[in-house]
Amino acid sequence: MYKRGAQNATPAADTPGRRKVADLPVTVNPRPNAPGTVQHVRLGDVLERFRDPKPEVRELIRRIRATEDKAARNALKKQLPVVIFSGRFAYRNERGIQAYSGLACIDLDAQDNPDLVALKDLLAQDGYVLAVFASASGRGLKLLVRLSELVDPAADVEALRKAHRAGFEAFRSYLRDVYGLVADTTPDLSRGCYVTWDPDLRVNWDACLFPFRHIPEQAPAARPSGDGAVDLELVESALEAIPMGPSFPYPDWLRIGLALAGTLGVREAVRLMLTYGGGHPGDTPEYLERTFRSARGEIGLGTIFWYAQQYGWRPPRKQRAAGDGQPRLLGAGDVLAELDSPDPDWLVDELLPCGGVSVLVGKPKSGKTTLARAIAVAVAQGRPVLGRNVLQGKVLYLALEGRLRDHARHLAQLGLQPNTPLFVATQATLQAVERWLAEHRFALVVVDTLGVFLKIREINEYGHVLNAVAPALRLAVERGTHLLFLHHSGKGSDARDAIDAPLGSTAIAGSADVVLHIKRFADGVRTLTTVQRIGEDLPETVLMLENNGWVRLQGDVLAFRAERAKALVLEALEAEGPMPRQVLLEALAAEKIKRDAAARALKLLVEEGRVVRLGSGKKGDPFIYALPGTTPEDVAGTDAVQQALELLPETFGPREFRQALGVSRRTAFRRLEELVQQGVLEHLDRGRYRKVTSVADSLEVSAKSCPFAKNKGGQELALPIRKSAPTTEAPAVNRKQQVLERLQALFDAVPVDNPPVVTNNGHSTAHSGNKPDPLAGLRQQVLELAERQGWPAVCVEGLRLEPSGRAWRKAVQAWTERGLQQAMELLAAGENGAPF
């Protein structure tokens, strides 16, 4: 607040503070039609000229004030110079500002404010008003207000423009609430004021800066109660928020008292000021009565509401509702007035607004209840959650699902204490919740779950859902309570947008201010994403459930998965030596690491220097990854073709061969035909190929003569197997078999002891008739894996399988062991195996 200083018409040159204000730079535009013709002068000189202008200016202003026609009066005013009080400008435009004086010129028109001239003395006594003077037309008043200290040079024009507008709008609200005045709505930084003539110009060089920490809400009028009296509950609520103690400025204390006396009467003002006035020793009933007897009603109750708002007071929402509860029309002015209302308060910063509704959606066992209980305890104890600050308040948790013992165990783990303001109910109705809110004023109500609480029969019908949810929405707004509903997500929701994730009608998500979508993936990763009506949406972020029961956000989901994949890559390279990219990706896929995360892990490891990448990645020379210190000479082998064939199954297609070898489609077909001519491969129907001889024996002779056994530089292509001391009868390393073994261990595949009986068409007949099928366990696991992946389209044993459960069940019963294992491999790698 401020200390009121004496009102002086001229600045005291010997006072540094006054001299500093009088020296503020302002701009004069002598010819308004030429924005570039500007002069830079002192504020003190301008105000002196306003009191005593040149004779020709006086004569022009006399003519303006004598003219009754508004159009003619405006035409004459355009002959006057214009003063821009906001600072020093190179030309009359916001972009031309060079120095910001911090001054705002407020225009009060007599047409909107009756008896305005009579209020000049009262406004001159306001501690925030630097100067008050008559307008050029003589029908209005101009006010100068200091919004900021001098900013020279004015570098950030956009920031100054926003700050100036905020201060301008805040002072307009102040005039409206304290004096009932309506100010002009032109907050431009380069707004001009016509030169005027006012010998009675009033200046307060000690006026303080106007504080506008926030733009105050439009203060609610103290509405009459049933007997016509003023609503004292609202007035006393505002008085209680104002700290009128010994250090409270006397002028402000007096203004509050005069506002009470002018509205409620002297006797009621004395009673209220004795109760809420700070208890000054000299505040006796006799003294207060004498002091407030001079009240004439110029100051309204809006003054009290404005002061209370500066100390964080907000009127109770029940008083702000329509008085009779009936629908009413809002005019354009009422709608535009909402632009001045402040942003909503946050219960959880930038996530859950006070007086709002949110829906936490997820599949069963995804962590919805765990997250909701953590938010509940955080709000009740005033501690941060998800890295965000909270507004502490009472919490009601409706545990309508699950056992109370389980809820109690987790709440105790979260640190719930006997004195924590958190209440739990295992049964509840909307009427009961409304009664509890009236008794306790809960800041947060958690409903676990929405379906059990509202008992919506037609969950897929928009109208039924909206009618069921509407009473709860009104309850949240009226009580200023945040309602957090827990709700189950629909089938396939992990692949949907958060708005479409809730089970049932879109009215559930559409009615909420915030939709929180929690997912749990097969690799155990949980993520949280939000779609918000207020605030910024939270992108898909990893949600960690800690051992102490709390939750935290870990970061980007792809980066998190990549960090997990990095450890597996290093472990594989340490155990098995250098490995090509395709083999590494397949091994990580067997560990449920998605392909994009695995690729990012390899890139990060190479950038960090923890893994080296050999090869050019071009045709015939694929990338090979190894631990630091590995050189091309440390990698031994015979041929890239041998390497590719060893990685492939017994039967394969051109696409698989091309991917393993890392060549173009044309080159792959050419090399396949050469291998067929050499007797290494047999060309089957439907474009498939099968190995017919030992790859190593067949290529041992042909490696030197094959034109594709060398890269473009003439160097032989090497198989990525680490050199080791020669051993007798060392088994060949089959990396594809290693991947299959990992898959079988992962999915607990049933070992096959006896090979199936094969007919001429290559399909097994061991399960025909009443004989037991030795592959039944393997068939069942392929079906389970395919179902989890949504029955994808794959190509197995030369036949393309359509993406449907019926097609999969029919094909699995006909596949041989080799086909079943190929299907498992394709499913784990996320590929379709199509021969094109």
N, C-alpha and C positions, 0 to 999 in steps of 0.2 A: 504494500500500500504506500501512501505518500503522506508527506507533511505539507499542509497548505501554507503558501507564502503570501505576502502582501501583494495586492494588485497595483501595478504601476503602468502608466501610459507610455513611458519611455524606458529604454534599458538603462541600467546603472552601469556606466562604463568602468567603474572601479571594481565591479564584481566579476571575477573570471568566468563563473558559470553563466551569468547573463550575457556577458560579452561573447561567449562561445555560441550561444543560441542566436544572438543578433547577427553574427557573422556567417550564418549558414548560407550556402550559395543557392540562389534561385535564378530563374531565367525569365526574361521579358521578351515577348515577341511583338515589336511595335506595329507590324503589319500582319495581321492574322492570315491574310491571303497569300503571304509569302513565308512559308514555314522555315526557310533557311535564314531569314533576317532576325537574328537573336542577339540579345545582350545579356551579360552575366553581372548580376548585382547582388548586394547583401540583403538579407531578410529585413534588417532594421531600416534600411533606406527605403525599401518598398512600403513598409507599414507607415513610415513618416509621410511618404508621398500620398498614401491613401487618406491620411488626415488632412493634408494640405496640398492638393494637386495644382497643376498649372491652370491659369485662368481659362484657356481654351478647353481643357478637359472638364473643368467645372461647368462651363456653359453647355457642353455636349451632354453631360450627365443631367443637368437641369431639364434639357429638352426630352431626354429619355424618360425621366420620372414624370414629366407633364403629359406624356403621350399615353392615351388610354388604349389605343388599338395595339394588340400584342404583336401582330406581324410588323407594324411600323416600328414598334419599340425594339424588336429584335434586329431590324435592319439598321437602326441607329447604333445599337450596341456593337455591331460588327466594325464600326469605325474606331472603337476603343482598342488600345493595346491589351495584350493578354499576358498574364503572369502564370508561370508554371512553378508552383511552390515545391515540387518533388525533388528539384536538384538543378544541376548544371547540365544543359543539353547542347549538343552541337547543332541540332535542328529539332523542330517540334515533332518528335516521334519517339516512341519507347526505345527503339534501337539506337537513338542518338544520345542516350544518357551517358554522361561522363562521371558525374558524382551524384550520389543519392543523399539528399538532405534529411530524409526520414520524416518529412512533413506530408500531411494529407489535408486537402481542402474539402470540407463537407458543406454541401449546399442544402439549406432548409428553405423551402418555398412556402410562402404564406397561404397559398391555395390549399396545401395539404395540412397546414398547421395553423389553426385559428389563434389569434392573439399572440402571434410569434414575437412581434416587436416588444411586447410586454415581458417576455421571458429573457430578454437580452441581459438584464442585470443578473438573473439567476444563473444563466449559462456562463457569464463572466466570472462567477465565483467558483465554478467547477475546477477542481485541481488538475484535470486532464486537458482543459482548453487553454491553448496558448494565446489565441486571439479570437475576438468576435467582432464583426463589423457588418454594416448593411451592404446589400448587394448593389450593383449598378442601377438596377431598376427601382430600388428602394422598397421593394415588396417582399424581400426575403433577407435571410442572414447567412453569413459565411463564417465557418469555424475553421481554425487551424489547429491541428492536433499533431503531436510528436509521436510517431510510431517506432522510431529507431534512432540510434546515434548516426552521425555522419559516416557514410561509406564512400571513401575517395582513394583510389579510383573505383568506379563501378564496373567490375570485371564480368560478373555473372548476371547478365541482364534478366535471364529467365527466372533465376532464383529471387532477384529483387522484385520482379513483377508479381510473383506468387506471394511473397511476404507482404508486399504493399496491399495487395487485394485482400489478404486475410485480415490485416489490421484494419483496413477500411470497413470491411463487413462486420468485424467485431465491434467497432465503434458505432456503427449504425444500430446494431443490436443494443448497445449500451444506451444510446439516446432513446430508443423505443421503450426499453424496459424501465429506465429511470425517469424520463421526462414525458414519455408518451409521444415523442416527436417522430415524424417520418422524414428520413433524409433521402436525398437523390441516390440513385443506384448506378453511378458511373465511377468505377474504381480504377480507371486507367492511370497508369504511371505518369503519362504525359498530359494529364487533364489540365486544362487552362482555366483561369479565373479572370474575368474582365476587370480592368482597373476601375476602382470605385472612389467614392468621396464620402467619408464619414468622420466628421470632427470629433465624434464621441466614440471613436474606435477604442476598444479595450484590449489591453495586452497584459499577460501574466508571464513574465520572463522566468519565473520559478516553476512553471508547469512541468509536471513530471511526465516521463514516457508512459504511454497507455499500454498496460499489460494485456496481451492477448495470447495467453498460453493455449487457449482453444477458443473456438467461436461459440459463444454461449447459445444454448437452446432458446427458443422463444419461450419466455417465462409464462407459465400457466396462470391465467387469471384466477384469483381466489373466488371460486364460484359460490353463489349463495346456497345454503342448505335449505332444508324444507321450510323453515320459518322465515326465510329471507335474510338471515344473518350471514356474515362472511364465514367461509370455511376456515375456522381457526386452526384445525388440525394441520392444514397445509402451511399456514403462516408460522405456527410454532415449530414445525419440522424444519423450515428454512432458518428461523432464528437460532435454533439449536446448533446448526452447522457453522454459524459465524462466531469465531473466537473473539468475542468482545471483552477481552481482558484489559489489564492496566496499560499494555503497550498498544492497544488498538487506537488509531487516530481519532481524535475528538470530532473533527468535521464529519467523518463517516458515521460515527456513533450518533451524532446529532441528526444526520440525514435519515438514518433508519428510524429514529424516534419520531421525527416529523412525518415520515411516511405512515407510521402506525396511527399517529394522532389525527392526521388528515383523513384517514379512511375509517378507522375504528372508533375514534373519539379519544379525548385526552385521558379519561379514566382507564380505558382498556390499554392504552399505550403505556401508562404508568405501570400498570400491573405486569405487562409483558416485559418491559425494560428492567423492572426490579427482578424478574425471574431470569431473563436471558442477557441482561445488559452488562454483565461482567462483574457486578458487585463492587463498584467504586465506593470508597468511604463516604463521599459527599452526595451520593445518589439517594436522597431522601424523597419520600412521596411529595412533600411540599416543593422541593427544588425541581423535580421532574415535571410537576404540574405547571409551575411557572414557565419552565423552559418550553414545553410543548404547546402552551396555550396560543402561541403565535402561528401555529400551523394553519395554512390557508388552503391546503389540498392540492398545491401545485405538484407535489411529489407523491407518486402512487406506490402501491404495494410491489410493483415491478422492481423497484429499487432493492427491496429486501431479497427478492428472488435472484436478482443479478449478483448481489454480494455473496449470497449462499453458493451460487454456482461457481464463483471464483475459488471456493474452498472445497470443490468436489461434490457439492450437493446435487442430487437429482430428485425431482419430485416423484413421490410414489406413483406407480403406474395406475393404480385404481383411481386416483384423482385426475389423471390425464385422459381418462376415457370420456366418451360423450356423456353429458349429464343425465339424460333420460334414457340412455341405452338404445335409442332409436337410430336407424340409418339416417345419414345426413349427406347433403351434397357439398362438395368442396369446390370453391371457385379457383380460377387460375392463380390468384394471389396466394391462396392457401397452399396450393400444390407447390408453387415456386418457393414458398417460405420454407419448405422442407429441405431446400438446398443449404440452408443455414444450420440445419441440425447436425450435431457431431456424429462421427462414426460410432458404431456400437462398441460397447465394452466387451472385452474378451474374457471368458472364463478360463480358457486355455489359449494362450497367445496364438493368433493367426490360425486357429483351428476350430474351437468351439465358442460361438458368440453367446453372450448372456441373453436370456430370453429367446433362445433359438431351439431348433430341433435337429438332431442328427440321427443317422441310421448307420450302425456298424454291421456290415454284411460279411458273411463267410460261411464256408462249409462246416459241418460238424467236426470237432477236434482241430480246427484251424487256429484257435487261440483267441476267439472273440471274447469269451468270458474273462480270460486272463488279462487281456488288455483293458477291458472295462473296469475290472476291479482295481487295477493299477491306477487308472484315471480317477476313480472314486476316492481312493485313499490319498492320492496326491492333492486333490481339491480339498478334502477334509482337513488335511494337515498343512496345506499351503506350500507344498514342496514341488519342484519342477517334475515334469513327466514328458517323455519323448523329446527332451532337450528344450522344452518351452516352459516359461513361467506360467503360473496359474493364479487365479483370484480365489483366495481362501474363503470357504463358506460351508454351511451344513450340506450333507449329502444323504439322500435316500436311495437305498439299493433294493430293488424289487427282485429277489431271488426266486423267481417263479418256476425255474427248472433246476434240477439237480438237488443233491442233499445239502442241508444246511451245514453239516459237519465239514463237507468239502469246501464250501465257501469260507467257513470259519478258519480252516487250516491255512488257506491261501492268504486271507486277510491278516492273520497273525504273522505269517511269513513276511508280508509287506510292511509290518511295523505298526499295525493297528493297536492303539492303546485304549484303556477303559474310558479315558476322558476325551477321545477323538469324537468330534461331532458327526458320526456316521451312524445311520440307522438302517436296519434291515427288516424287510417284511417278506414272508414266504407266500402270502396271499394278499391280493389287492384288487380293488375295483377303481374305476375312474372317480367315483364319488368319494371313496376313501382317500385317494391321493389328493383330491381337491381340499378335503378337510385337513389333511396333514400339512399341506402347503400353507393354509391359512394360519395354522398353529405355529409352524416352525420356520417358514420362509426359506425353504431349501434353495441353495444355489444350483444344485445338480440333482436330477432324478435319473437313475439308471434302470431301465426296464429290460429284464432278461427273462422272457423274450417278448417281442411285439405280438406274435401270434397267440400266445397264452394270455396276454394281458387284454387285448382288444377282442379276441375270439371272433375273428373275421371268417365267416363261413365261405363266401365267394371270394377267395383270395385273388383270383384272376380277373374279377370284374372291377373295372375302374371306378364306377359309381359306388359300389359297396365299400371298397377300400377307402375312398375319399370321405364318405359319410362316417366311417368308423374312426378315421384319423383326425378329422376336423376338430372335435371337442378337445383332444389333447393339444392340438396346435394352439387353439385359443387360450387354453390354460397356461401354456408356456409364455405366451406374449403378455397376458394379463398379470401374471405373477413374477415375471422377470426371471423365470427359472429355465435352465437348459434341460431338455429332455433328450436322453441318449437311449435310443431303442436298439436292441440286439435282434438281428433277424437272419434267418438262414438264406443262403444263396441257392439259385436254381441249378439244374443240371447243365454242365458245360459252362458254368459262369466264369471259370478261370480264363477262358478265351474271350470273354465279353468285356464291354465297357462297364465301369462301375455303376452307371445309371441303369443298365439292363441286368446287373448281377442279382438284385434281390429277387427272391422267390415270389411270384405272383405279379400283380399289375404294376405298371410303371408309376402309378399314383404314389406308391410308397417312397420311391426316390424323388419324385417330383415335388412332394410335400415337404421334404427336408431341406434345411439350409446347407447341410454337409452330409455327403455319403462317404463313409470310410469302408474300403474294400480290402479285406485281409485274405491272402491266399497261402496255401501250403502245398509245395510241390513234392514230387516223388523223391528228390534228393534231400528233403528235409528243410529246404529253405522256405522261410515265411516272408512275405512282402506285404507292405501297406501302401495304398494309394488313396487319394481323396479327390472328390469333385465338389467344389465349394461355390455357393452363391456369393459369399463374402470372403475376401481374402484370396490368396493364390493357391492353386491346386498343388498337392504334394505328388510328385512323380513316383513311379513304382520304386520303393525303397525297402531294403532288407530290414525286417523286424526281428530283433534278437530277444529271446526269452532267457533271462539270466537265472543263475542258480538261486538267487535270493528272492525270486518271484517277480522282479521288476522287468520292465521292457525298455528297450532303447532302439533307436534307429541307427543302422550300421552304415548305410550309404547306398550307392547305385548297385542294383542287383547283378548286372553283368560284371562289374568290377569285383564284387564279392565272390562270385563264382570263379572268376579268373584267379583270384588269390588262392582259392582252394585247389584249383587245377595246377597251379605252379608247383605245389609240394608233390603232387602225384607225378608230374613230369620229371622232376629231379630224382624222385625215387626210382622211376622206370629207367632213366638213363644211367643211374648208378648201378642198378642191378643187371641190366642187359646190354649196356654199351650204346653206341650210336644207333639211332633209329630214324627211318624216313618219316616224313610228316603224316602220311596216311596211316602208318602203323600206330603212331602216337595217338592220333585222333581216335582210332578204333579202340585202343586200350583205355583211353579216357571215357569213351562212350560206354564201355563195359562197367565203368565206375559211376555211371549216371551223371557224367559231366557233359553238358550240352556243347554242341559243336562250336557255337560262337564264343562261348566262354573258353573252350580249349584253345581256339585259334588266338584269342586275345592273350591267354597265358603264355603261349609260345612267343608272341611278339614282345611282351613285357620282359620275359626272361632274356631274350636276345638283347633288348635295349639296356637292361641292367647289367649285362656282361656275365650273367650266371649260366648261360647256355650259348654255345657257338653254333652257327648255321653254316653248313658246308654245301657245296653244289650251287649251281646257278639258277635252279628252278625253271630251266628251259627244257625244251624237248630232249628227252633221253638223259637229262642230268637233274633229277629231282632234288629238292632240299633234303638234307640230312642233318639232324640235330644231335649234338653231343655235348659233353661237359667241357669246360674250358681246358685248354691244353691239347685238345685233339686236333690233329692235322689231317689233311687228305691222305698222307702216307700211312696214318694209323688205321685207315679203313681198308680192308682187304676184301677180295671177292673175285668173281670171274666175269660176270656180265650183268647189266641191268635187266636184260630179258629174263635171265635165270632168277633174279631177285623178284621180279614181278610175278613170274609163274609160281614160285614157291609160296607167295602170299595168297594166290588165288585158290579157290576150291577145285575139285576135280573137274567140274563142269562150270563154265562161265560164259559170259557174253562179251562182245567187243567193248562195250562201255566200261565194264569192270577192268578189262585189260588196259584200256586207254588211261583210266584213272591211276592204276597201279604203276604204269610205265611213265606217265606224265608226258604224253605226246599228243599230237593232233589226231582227229578221227581218221583222216586219210592215211597217215603214217601207221596208225594202229592196224587198219585193215591190211595194209601192205605187208606188215611184219607177221600178222596172223597167217596170211597165205604162205609166206616163206616157211613158217614153222610147220604148216601142214605138209608142204612139199618135202621137208626134212624128216617127216615122220614123227615129229614131237607131239603134234596135236592131231585130233580127228575132228573133222567138220561134221556136226550133227544137224538135224533139222531145226528149223526156226532160228537159225543164226547162232546156235550155241556151239561151243568147242569143248573138247574133253582131252585131258592128258592121257597119252597111250604108252609112253615110255618114261624112264627115269629122266627127269629134266637135266640133272647134272651130267649123266652119261651122254645124252644126246647133244648137249651144247658144248661139251668138252672139245669135240673135233671141229664143230661149226663156228665156234666163237671167233676164230681168227679170220675166217672167210666171210662172215656175215657183215654187210656194209653198215648195219645199225648197231654193231657191237662197240662202236667208238662214237665219241661226241664230235662236234664240229671242229674242235681243235686237234683231233687225231688221238686224244687220250682215251685209254680204255675206261669203260664205265665200271665202277666197283660196287659190289654188294656190301651194304653197311653192316659188317660183322667185325667186332673188335679183334685185332690180332692177339693170339695167345700161343703159348708153347705147344708144339705138336703132341697130340695124344693118340693112342691107339684106339681105333673104333669109336671116335667121338661122334655122337649122334648129330645129325644136321639140325640146325635151329629152324623150326617152323613157327614163325611169328603168328601166322593165322591160327595155328593150333593153340598157341598160348591164349589168344583172344577168346577162342571157343571154350577153353578150359575155364577161363575167368567167368565167362557167361554161365557155364554149367554150375560153377560153384555159387555164383550169385543167385541164380534162380532155382538152386537145389534140384538140378536135372537128375532123372532116374537113369542110372547106368544101364547100358544095353549089353547083355552077355551073348545072346544068340542073334546072328544076323537074320533078317526076315527072308522069307521065301519070295523070290522075285520072278515075275512072269515075263513073257516076251516083251511086253510094253514097258517094263521097268518099274511097274507099280507093285507095291507090297501086297501079298495075299495072306500074310501070316495072321491077320485079324479076321479073316473070313470064316464063316461058319460059326461053330461054338468054341473055337480055339482061343485062348487068351492072347491079347495083344501085348507083346513085350514093350512096345513104344507108347503105351497108353499114357504113362506119366509125362513123357516128353511132349506128346500131342496136347495134353491138357495145359502144360506150361506155355506152349506157343500160343494157344488160344487166349490164355490170361494176359500174356504180354501184348498180343494184338488188340485185345479189348481195351487195355489201359491206354493204348495209343490211338484209339478211335477207329479200329479196323482199317488201316491204311492200304493203299494200292501198292502191291509189290509184284515182282516177276521172279518166280521160283521154278527151277527145272524147265526153263523155256516157256512157261505159261504165265500170262499176266493175270493177276488176281484182282477182281473188282473190289472197291472199298465197301464191303458189307459183311455183317456177321454171318449171314447164311452162306455166302461164298467161301468165307474162311473155314467154317465148320466142315463144309463139303470137301474142300481141298486138303485140310489137315488129315482127314481120314484116309486119303489116297496117297499122301506123300511117303516116301521112303525115309530112312533115318538121315540120309544125306540132305534130302529136301527140307526136313524139319530143322536140321542144324543151320542150313543156309537161311531159312526164314528167320530163325532166332538172331542170326548174325545181322541180317538186314534191318530187323526191328531195332536191335541195340544201336546200330550205327545211324539210324534215322534215314536210310536210303531205300529206294524202291527197286533197285536191281533191274530196271527195264533195259533191254538191249538196244537202246538208241539214245 
